[in-house]
Amino acid sequence: MYWKLRIPLILGVIGVISGFVEKFPNLFLVNTSNFIKSAVFIGLIGIIFTILEKTDANEKKFIFQ
């Protein structure tokens, strides 16, 4: 059975971005409110997901067994 990489890539992107935010909190807007930090987090995920969609990386198929 073949699956597209859309769901695994989005889960990977969410995991990697949240890991970077946890590991390097000083890099992502230190003295701002939680609302702005959340908006930046969601924005980063949205930008990366858009790049993956535009480059058709999500359309590649892999075998799931």
MARLOKE-102391 format. One record per residue: x, y, z of N, C-alpha, C in turn; residue in one letter. Coordinates in Angstrom, 2 decimals, decimal comma. Atoms other than C-alpha are relative to their C-alpha. Layout:
# MARLOKE-102391
<site><n_xx>X</n_xx><n_yy>Y</n_yy><n_zz>Z</n_zz><ca_xx>X</ca_xx><ca_yy>Y</ca_yy><ca_zz>Z</ca_zz><c_xx>X</c_xx><c_yy>Y</c_yy><c_zz>Z</c_zz><r>A</r></site>
...
# end
This chain:
# MARLOKE-102391
<site><n_xx>0,84</n_xx><n_yy>-1,16</n_yy><n_zz>0,00</n_zz><ca_xx>0,00</ca_xx><ca_yy>0,00</ca_yy><ca_zz>0,00</ca_zz><c_xx>0,90</c_xx><c_yy>1,24</c_yy><c_zz>0,00</c_zz><r>M</r></site>
<site><n_xx>-0,75</n_xx><n_yy>-1,23</n_yy><n_zz>0,11</n_zz><ca_xx>1,33</ca_xx><ca_yy>3,43</ca_yy><ca_zz>-0,98</ca_zz><c_xx>-0,70</c_xx><c_yy>1,13</c_yy><c_zz>0,73</c_zz><r>Y</r></site>
<site><n_xx>0,50</n_xx><n_yy>-1,19</n_yy><n_zz>-0,68</n_zz><ca_xx>0,90</ca_xx><ca_yy>6,53</ca_yy><ca_zz>1,16</ca_zz><c_xx>0,77</c_xx><c_yy>1,21</c_yy><c_zz>-0,50</c_zz><r>W</r></site>
<site><n_xx>-0,71</n_xx><n_yy>-1,25</n_yy><n_zz>0,28</n_zz><ca_xx>1,73</ca_xx><ca_yy>10,13</ca_yy><ca_zz>0,42</ca_zz><c_xx>0,70</c_xx><c_yy>0,47</c_yy><c_zz>1,27</c_zz><r>K</r></site>
<site><n_xx>-0,81</n_xx><n_yy>-0,46</n_yy><n_zz>-1,13</n_zz><ca_xx>4,25</ca_xx><ca_yy>11,86</ca_yy><ca_zz>2,66</ca_zz><c_xx>-0,60</c_xx><c_yy>1,19</c_yy><c_zz>0,75</c_zz><r>L</r></site>
<site><n_xx>0,58</n_xx><n_yy>-1,21</n_yy><n_zz>-0,59</n_zz><ca_xx>1,87</ca_xx><ca_yy>14,68</ca_yy><ca_zz>3,67</ca_zz><c_xx>-0,10</c_xx><c_yy>-0,11</c_yy><c_zz>1,54</c_zz><r>R</r></site>
<site><n_xx>0,21</n_xx><n_yy>0,10</n_yy><n_zz>-1,45</n_zz><ca_xx>0,93</ca_xx><ca_yy>13,44</ca_yy><ca_zz>7,16</ca_zz><c_xx>1,31</c_xx><c_yy>-0,26</c_yy><c_zz>0,76</c_zz><r>I</r></site>
<site><n_xx>-1,27</n_xx><n_yy>0,17</n_yy><n_zz>-0,72</n_zz><ca_xx>4,35</ca_xx><ca_yy>12,07</ca_yy><ca_zz>8,19</ca_zz><c_xx>0,88</c_xx><c_yy>1,25</c_yy><c_zz>0,01</c_zz><r>P</r></site>
<site><n_xx>-0,81</n_xx><n_yy>-1,22</n_yy><n_zz>0,03</n_zz><ca_xx>6,05</ca_xx><ca_yy>15,29</ca_yy><ca_zz>7,06</ca_zz><c_xx>-0,55</c_xx><c_yy>1,07</c_yy><c_zz>0,93</c_zz><r>L</r></site>
<site><n_xx>0,55</n_xx><n_yy>-1,04</n_yy><n_zz>-0,89</n_zz><ca_xx>3,64</ca_xx><ca_yy>17,55</ca_yy><ca_zz>8,94</ca_zz><c_xx>0,23</c_xx><c_yy>-0,37</c_yy><c_zz>1,46</c_zz><r>I</r></site>
<site><n_xx>-0,30</n_xx><n_yy>0,42</n_yy><n_zz>-1,38</n_zz><ca_xx>4,08</ca_xx><ca_yy>15,48</ca_yy><ca_zz>12,11</ca_zz><c_xx>1,48</c_xx><c_yy>0,21</c_yy><c_zz>0,32</c_zz><r>L</r></site>
<site><n_xx>-1,42</n_xx><n_yy>-0,24</n_yy><n_zz>-0,20</n_zz><ca_xx>7,83</ca_xx><ca_yy>15,66</ca_yy><ca_zz>11,66</ca_zz><c_xx>0,33</c_xx><c_yy>1,48</c_yy><c_zz>0,16</c_zz><r>G</r></site>
<site><n_xx>-0,22</n_xx><n_yy>-1,44</n_yy><n_zz>-0,10</n_zz><ca_xx>7,74</ca_xx><ca_yy>19,42</ca_yy><ca_zz>11,12</ca_zz><c_xx>-0,45</c_xx><c_yy>0,51</c_yy><c_zz>1,37</c_zz><r>V</r></site>
<site><n_xx>0,49</n_xx><n_yy>-0,43</n_yy><n_zz>-1,31</n_zz><ca_xx>5,64</ca_xx><ca_yy>19,93</ca_yy><ca_zz>14,26</ca_zz><c_xx>0,97</c_xx><c_yy>-0,45</c_yy><c_zz>1,10</c_zz><r>I</r></site>
<site><n_xx>-0,94</n_xx><n_yy>0,51</n_yy><n_zz>-1,00</n_zz><ca_xx>8,05</ca_xx><ca_yy>17,74</ca_yy><ca_zz>16,26</ca_zz><c_xx>1,31</c_xx><c_yy>0,74</c_yy><c_zz>0,01</c_zz><r>G</r></site>
<site><n_xx>-1,29</n_xx><n_yy>-0,69</n_yy><n_zz>0,08</n_zz><ca_xx>11,19</ca_xx><ca_yy>19,45</ca_yy><ca_zz>15,00</ca_zz><c_xx>-0,11</c_xx><c_yy>1,44</c_yy><c_zz>0,47</c_zz><r>V</r></site>
<site><n_xx>0,16</n_xx><n_yy>-1,40</n_yy><n_zz>-0,41</n_zz><ca_xx>9,87</ca_xx><ca_yy>22,99</ca_yy><ca_zz>15,46</ca_zz><c_xx>-0,23</c_xx><c_yy>0,10</c_yy><c_zz>1,51</c_zz><r>I</r></site>
<site><n_xx>0,23</n_xx><n_yy>-0,06</n_yy><n_zz>-1,45</n_zz><ca_xx>8,58</ca_xx><ca_yy>22,26</ca_yy><ca_zz>18,97</ca_zz><c_xx>1,27</c_xx><c_yy>-0,37</c_yy><c_zz>0,76</c_zz><r>S</r></site>
<site><n_xx>-1,28</n_xx><n_yy>0,32</n_yy><n_zz>-0,64</n_zz><ca_xx>11,94</ca_xx><ca_yy>20,67</ca_yy><ca_zz>19,82</ca_zz><c_xx>0,95</c_xx><c_yy>1,19</c_yy><c_zz>0,01</c_zz><r>G</r></site>
<site><n_xx>-0,85</n_xx><n_yy>-1,19</n_yy><n_zz>0,05</n_zz><ca_xx>13,81</ca_xx><ca_yy>23,78</ca_yy><ca_zz>18,65</ca_zz><c_xx>-0,49</c_xx><c_yy>1,07</c_yy><c_zz>0,96</c_zz><r>F</r></site>
<site><n_xx>0,54</n_xx><n_yy>-1,02</n_yy><n_zz>-0,91</n_zz><ca_xx>11,47</ca_xx><ca_yy>26,04</ca_yy><ca_zz>20,63</ca_zz><c_xx>0,28</c_xx><c_yy>-0,38</c_yy><c_zz>1,45</c_zz><r>V</r></site>
<site><n_xx>-0,30</n_xx><n_yy>0,44</n_yy><n_zz>-1,37</n_zz><ca_xx>11,98</ca_xx><ca_yy>23,93</ca_yy><ca_zz>23,77</ca_zz><c_xx>1,50</c_xx><c_yy>0,11</c_yy><c_zz>0,31</c_zz><r>E</r></site>
<site><n_xx>-1,45</n_xx><n_yy>0,03</n_yy><n_zz>-0,23</n_zz><ca_xx>15,76</ca_xx><ca_yy>23,64</ca_yy><ca_zz>23,34</ca_zz><c_xx>0,62</c_xx><c_yy>1,39</c_yy><c_zz>0,01</c_zz><r>K</r></site>
<site><n_xx>-0,56</n_xx><n_yy>-1,35</n_yy><n_zz>0,13</n_zz><ca_xx>16,46</ca_xx><ca_yy>27,25</ca_yy><ca_zz>22,32</ca_zz><c_xx>-1,08</c_xx><c_yy>1,05</c_yy><c_zz>0,21</c_zz><r>F</r></site>
<site><n_xx>1,07</n_xx><n_yy>-0,98</n_yy><n_zz>-0,22</n_zz><ca_xx>13,85</ca_xx><ca_yy>29,46</ca_yy><ca_zz>23,97</ca_zz><c_xx>0,46</c_xx><c_yy>1,44</c_yy><c_zz>-0,18</c_zz><r>P</r></site>
<site><n_xx>-0,52</n_xx><n_yy>-1,37</n_yy><n_zz>0,16</n_zz><ca_xx>16,12</ca_xx><ca_yy>32,53</ca_yy><ca_zz>23,80</ca_zz><c_xx>0,02</c_xx><c_yy>0,42</c_yy><c_zz>-1,46</c_zz><r>N</r></site>
<site><n_xx>-0,04</n_xx><n_yy>-0,32</n_yy><n_zz>1,42</n_zz><ca_xx>16,16</ca_xx><ca_yy>32,32</ca_yy><ca_zz>20,02</ca_zz><c_xx>-1,35</c_xx><c_yy>0,50</c_yy><c_zz>-0,52</c_zz><r>L</r></site>
<site><n_xx>1,35</n_xx><n_yy>-0,32</n_yy><n_zz>0,47</n_zz><ca_xx>12,38</ca_xx><ca_yy>32,75</ca_yy><ca_zz>19,68</ca_zz><c_xx>-0,68</c_xx><c_yy>1,00</c_yy><c_zz>0,92</c_zz><r>F</r></site>
<site><n_xx>0,72</n_xx><n_yy>-1,09</n_yy><n_zz>-0,67</n_zz><ca_xx>11,23</ca_xx><ca_yy>36,12</ca_yy><ca_zz>21,07</ca_zz><c_xx>-0,08</c_xx><c_yy>-0,17</c_yy><c_zz>1,52</c_zz><r>L</r></site>
<site><n_xx>-0,11</n_xx><n_yy>0,23</n_yy><n_zz>-1,44</n_zz><ca_xx>12,32</ca_xx><ca_yy>36,05</ca_yy><ca_zz>24,70</ca_zz><c_xx>-1,00</c_xx><c_yy>0,81</c_yy><c_zz>0,82</c_zz><r>V</r></site>
<site><n_xx>0,79</n_xx><n_yy>-0,86</n_yy><n_zz>-0,87</n_zz><ca_xx>10,48</ca_xx><ca_yy>39,02</ca_yy><ca_zz>26,21</ca_zz><c_xx>-1,35</c_xx><c_yy>0,37</c_yy><c_zz>-0,61</c_zz><r>N</r></site>
<site><n_xx>1,32</n_xx><n_yy>-0,27</n_yy><n_zz>0,58</n_zz><ca_xx>7,09</ca_xx><ca_yy>38,67</ca_yy><ca_zz>24,53</ca_zz><c_xx>-1,04</c_xx><c_yy>-0,84</c_yy><c_zz>0,73</c_zz><r>T</r></site>
<site><n_xx>1,07</n_xx><n_yy>0,74</n_yy><n_zz>-0,66</n_zz><ca_xx>3,72</ca_xx><ca_yy>37,40</ca_yy><ca_zz>25,63</ca_zz><c_xx>-0,16</c_xx><c_yy>-1,39</c_yy><c_zz>-0,60</c_zz><r>S</r></site>
<site><n_xx>0,22</n_xx><n_yy>1,36</n_yy><n_zz>0,49</n_zz><ca_xx>2,62</ca_xx><ca_yy>33,81</ca_yy><ca_zz>25,24</ca_zz><c_xx>-0,82</c_xx><c_yy>-0,01</c_yy><c_zz>-1,29</c_zz><r>N</r></site>
<site><n_xx>0,80</n_xx><n_yy>-0,08</n_yy><n_zz>1,22</n_zz><ca_xx>0,14</ca_xx><ca_yy>34,86</ca_yy><ca_zz>22,56</ca_zz><c_xx>0,88</c_xx><c_yy>0,18</c_yy><c_zz>-1,22</c_zz><r>F</r></site>
<site><n_xx>-0,90</n_xx><n_yy>-0,25</n_yy><n_zz>1,13</n_zz><ca_xx>2,91</ca_xx><ca_yy>36,18</ca_yy><ca_zz>20,32</ca_zz><c_xx>0,91</c_xx><c_yy>-1,20</c_yy><c_zz>-0,23</c_zz><r>I</r></site>
<site><n_xx>-0,81</n_xx><n_yy>1,21</n_yy><n_zz>0,15</n_zz><ca_xx>5,08</ca_xx><ca_yy>33,13</ca_yy><ca_zz>21,01</ca_zz><c_xx>-0,78</c_xx><c_yy>-1,10</c_yy><c_zz>-0,71</c_zz><r>K</r></site>
<site><n_xx>0,83</n_xx><n_yy>0,99</n_yy><n_zz>0,65</n_zz><ca_xx>2,20</ca_xx><ca_yy>30,89</ca_yy><ca_zz>19,98</ca_zz><c_xx>-0,22</c_xx><c_yy>0,34</c_yy><c_zz>-1,47</c_zz><r>S</r></site>
<site><n_xx>0,19</n_xx><n_yy>-0,42</n_yy><n_zz>1,39</n_zz><ca_xx>1,61</ca_xx><ca_yy>32,92</ca_yy><ca_zz>16,83</ca_zz><c_xx>1,25</c_xx><c_yy>-0,26</c_yy><c_zz>-0,82</c_zz><r>A</r></site>
<site><n_xx>-1,26</n_xx><n_yy>0,27</n_yy><n_zz>0,70</n_zz><ca_xx>5,29</ca_xx><ca_yy>32,62</ca_yy><ca_zz>15,88</ca_zz><c_xx>0,14</c_xx><c_yy>-1,49</c_yy><c_zz>-0,24</c_zz><r>V</r></site>
<site><n_xx>-0,09</n_xx><n_yy>1,46</n_yy><n_zz>0,13</n_zz><ca_xx>5,18</ca_xx><ca_yy>28,85</ca_yy><ca_zz>16,49</ca_zz><c_xx>-0,91</c_xx><c_yy>-0,49</c_yy><c_zz>-1,13</c_zz><r>F</r></site>
<site><n_xx>0,95</n_xx><n_yy>0,41</n_yy><n_zz>1,05</n_zz><ca_xx>2,09</ca_xx><ca_yy>28,40</ca_yy><ca_zz>14,30</ca_zz><c_xx>0,43</c_xx><c_yy>0,56</c_yy><c_zz>-1,35</c_zz><r>I</r></site>
<site><n_xx>-0,49</n_xx><n_yy>-0,60</n_yy><n_zz>1,24</n_zz><ca_xx>3,54</ca_xx><ca_yy>30,76</ca_yy><ca_zz>11,70</ca_zz><c_xx>1,16</c_xx><c_yy>-0,78</c_yy><c_zz>-0,60</c_zz><r>G</r></site>
<site><n_xx>-1,11</n_xx><n_yy>0,80</n_yy><n_zz>0,49</n_zz><ca_xx>6,76</ca_xx><ca_yy>28,75</ca_yy><ca_zz>11,45</ca_zz><c_xx>-0,47</c_xx><c_yy>-1,31</c_yy><c_zz>-0,61</c_zz><r>L</r></site>
<site><n_xx>0,54</n_xx><n_yy>1,25</n_yy><n_zz>0,53</n_zz><ca_xx>4,81</ca_xx><ca_yy>25,54</ca_yy><ca_zz>10,96</ca_zz><c_xx>-0,72</c_xx><c_yy>0,26</c_yy><c_zz>-1,33</c_zz><r>I</r></site>
<site><n_xx>0,71</n_xx><n_yy>-0,34</n_yy><n_zz>1,24</n_zz><ca_xx>2,62</ca_xx><ca_yy>27,22</ca_yy><ca_zz>8,34</ca_zz><c_xx>0,94</c_xx><c_yy>0,31</c_yy><c_zz>-1,15</c_zz><r>G</r></site>
<site><n_xx>-0,96</n_xx><n_yy>-0,33</n_yy><n_zz>1,05</n_zz><ca_xx>5,60</ca_xx><ca_yy>28,58</ca_yy><ca_zz>6,41</ca_zz><c_xx>0,68</c_xx><c_yy>-1,26</c_yy><c_zz>-0,52</c_zz><r>I</r></site>
<site><n_xx>-0,67</n_xx><n_yy>1,22</n_yy><n_zz>0,44</n_zz><ca_xx>7,38</ca_xx><ca_yy>25,23</ca_yy><ca_zz>6,35</ca_zz><c_xx>-0,97</c_xx><c_yy>-0,90</c_yy><c_zz>-0,76</c_zz><r>I</r></site>
<site><n_xx>0,99</n_xx><n_yy>0,82</n_yy><n_zz>0,70</n_zz><ca_xx>4,19</ca_xx><ca_yy>23,41</ca_yy><ca_zz>5,36</ca_zz><c_xx>-0,28</c_xx><c_yy>0,56</c_yy><c_zz>-1,39</c_zz><r>F</r></site>
<site><n_xx>0,22</n_xx><n_yy>-0,63</n_yy><n_zz>1,31</n_zz><ca_xx>3,64</ca_xx><ca_yy>25,92</ca_yy><ca_zz>2,52</ca_zz><c_xx>1,17</c_xx><c_yy>-0,29</c_yy><c_zz>-0,93</c_zz><r>T</r></site>
<site><n_xx>-1,17</n_xx><n_yy>0,32</n_yy><n_zz>0,82</n_zz><ca_xx>7,19</ca_xx><ca_yy>25,38</ca_yy><ca_zz>1,28</ca_zz><c_xx>-0,05</c_xx><c_yy>-1,45</c_yy><c_zz>-0,46</c_zz><r>I</r></site>
<site><n_xx>0,11</n_xx><n_yy>1,41</n_yy><n_zz>0,39</n_zz><ca_xx>6,65</ca_xx><ca_yy>21,61</ca_yy><ca_zz>1,31</ca_zz><c_xx>-1,08</c_xx><c_yy>-0,21</c_yy><c_zz>-1,06</c_zz><r>L</r></site>
<site><n_xx>1,06</n_xx><n_yy>0,11</n_yy><n_zz>1,00</n_zz><ca_xx>3,42</ca_xx><ca_yy>22,03</ca_yy><ca_zz>-0,65</ca_zz><c_xx>0,44</c_xx><c_yy>0,56</c_yy><c_zz>-1,36</c_zz><r>E</r></site>
<site><n_xx>-0,43</n_xx><n_yy>-0,63</n_yy><n_zz>1,26</n_zz><ca_xx>4,98</ca_xx><ca_yy>24,37</ca_yy><ca_zz>-3,26</ca_zz><c_xx>1,07</c_xx><c_yy>-0,81</c_yy><c_zz>-0,72</c_zz><r>K</r></site>
<site><n_xx>-1,06</n_xx><n_yy>0,79</n_yy><n_zz>0,62</n_zz><ca_xx>7,95</ca_xx><ca_yy>22,05</ca_yy><ca_zz>-3,86</ca_zz><c_xx>-0,45</c_xx><c_yy>-1,43</c_yy><c_zz>-0,31</c_zz><r>T</r></site>
<site><n_xx>0,58</n_xx><n_yy>1,33</n_yy><n_zz>0,24</n_zz><ca_xx>5,66</ca_xx><ca_yy>18,98</ca_yy><ca_zz>-4,14</ca_zz><c_xx>0,71</c_xx><c_yy>-1,11</c_yy><c_zz>0,77</c_zz><r>D</r></site>
<site><n_xx>-0,62</n_xx><n_yy>1,03</n_yy><n_zz>-0,83</n_zz><ca_xx>7,60</ca_xx><ca_yy>17,16</ca_yy><ca_zz>-1,42</ca_zz><c_xx>-1,06</c_xx><c_yy>-0,88</c_yy><c_zz>0,66</c_zz><r>A</r></site>
<site><n_xx>1,07</n_xx><n_yy>0,76</n_yy><n_zz>-0,64</n_zz><ca_xx>4,27</ca_xx><ca_yy>16,05</ca_yy><ca_zz>0,07</ca_zz><c_xx>-0,63</c_xx><c_yy>-1,03</c_yy><c_zz>-0,93</c_zz><r>N</r></site>
<site><n_xx>0,63</n_xx><n_yy>0,89</n_yy><n_zz>0,98</n_zz><ca_xx>3,23</ca_xx><ca_yy>14,26</ca_yy><ca_zz>-3,13</ca_zz><c_xx>0,79</c_xx><c_yy>-1,28</c_yy><c_zz>-0,23</c_zz><r>E</r></site>
<site><n_xx>-0,79</n_xx><n_yy>1,22</n_yy><n_zz>0,17</n_zz><ca_xx>5,99</ca_xx><ca_yy>11,66</ca_yy><ca_zz>-2,98</ca_zz><c_xx>-0,68</c_xx><c_yy>-1,13</c_yy><c_zz>0,76</c_zz><r>K</r></site>
<site><n_xx>0,66</n_xx><n_yy>1,15</n_yy><n_zz>-0,62</n_zz><ca_xx>4,79</ca_xx><ca_yy>8,17</ca_yy><ca_zz>-2,15</ca_zz><c_xx>1,02</c_xx><c_yy>-0,93</c_yy><c_zz>0,61</c_zz><r>K</r></site>
<site><n_xx>-0,86</n_xx><n_yy>1,01</n_yy><n_zz>-0,59</n_zz><ca_xx>6,27</ca_xx><ca_yy>5,54</ca_yy><ca_zz>0,11</ca_zz><c_xx>-0,84</c_xx><c_yy>-1,22</c_yy><c_zz>0,33</c_zz><r>F</r></site>
<site><n_xx>0,71</n_xx><n_yy>1,25</n_yy><n_zz>-0,26</n_zz><ca_xx>5,38</ca_xx><ca_yy>1,95</ca_yy><ca_zz>0,84</ca_zz><c_xx>-0,18</c_xx><c_yy>-0,15</c_yy><c_zz>1,51</c_zz><r>I</r></site>
<site><n_xx>0,33</n_xx><n_yy>0,22</n_yy><n_zz>-1,42</n_zz><ca_xx>3,63</ca_xx><ca_yy>1,40</ca_yy><ca_zz>4,18</ca_zz><c_xx>-0,40</c_xx><c_yy>-1,45</c_yy><c_zz>0,17</c_zz><r>F</r></site>
<site><n_xx>0,32</n_xx><n_yy>1,42</n_yy><n_zz>-0,20</n_zz><ca_xx>3,63</ca_xx><ca_yy>-2,17</ca_yy><ca_zz>5,41</ca_zz><c_xx>-0,29</c_xx><c_yy>-0,27</c_yy><c_zz>1,45</c_zz><r>Q</r></site>
# end
